[in-house]
Amino acid sequence: MALIQNIAIYCGSSSGLDPSYHKEAYFLGEILAKHQMGIVYGGASVGLMGAVANGCLENHGKVIGVIPTFLKRKEIEHIGLSELIQVESMHERKQIMFDRSDAFLVLPGGFGTMEEFFEVVTWSQLGLHNKPIVLLNWNGFYDSLVQMFHTMVDSGFLKKENMDLVIVLRETKDLLTHLQNYSPSKTEKWLSKDTI
């Protein structure tokens, strides 16, 4: 647990139609603040992004936002953050979020959330990092995606041990226990840093 100081959070800049998602995102930020874990996220003040940031900030936590200049208006940058890093591209945003984080947490979201999630999972599969990746499956939001993972395995396109790189949780309250007990996969990766 002590090794995880900052967690990258990928989630929607919308709150979605179910108000429980917004409530859970705020609660998550509150929990992380109380356990002195900082948040690294996309820097917006709206949607689930704003909710998780506010939950952390309003409980004296640290929140680092990383936002491309061209998205400042669209995503409505959060002006109350511990630190706001402005970048020129989405690639730069994702790299800084990766570099500044010790774990990755995926909340409900859309295409952008999925793109960020699949990138860090792929990097883990390739042996480029061994940081924990958690999918928060609130209200079964990601049930269909998890079923797709099983279909990939059953069809021979994904190894079971690589599917297991993703920790799937239904309850926010279970997060800290899984992070505390996390141990990197011992499975041989497709690539290692020494072979690149």
Disulfide bonds with the S-S distance in Angstrom:
none
